[in-house]
């Protein structure tokens, strides 16, 4: 089985990926060929739960919600 995750990357980039159910983090290669390891977290928006992975804890609530709304 898999689960869908909204990934928030540096530079305002957003991606939507499917990963194995048992994964707890997302490893993502950025433009400079370095890896970002981001934990998968649950985010509640409009009473629904979504899975997200953020490159930084400094990502704002507004940025997180805009990213989710791009795909749902």
Buried (B, 14 or more C-beta within 10 A) or exposed (E): EEEEBBBBBEEEEBBEBEBEEEEEEBEBEEEEEEEBEBEBBEBEBEEEEBBBBBBEEEBEEEBBBEBBEEEE
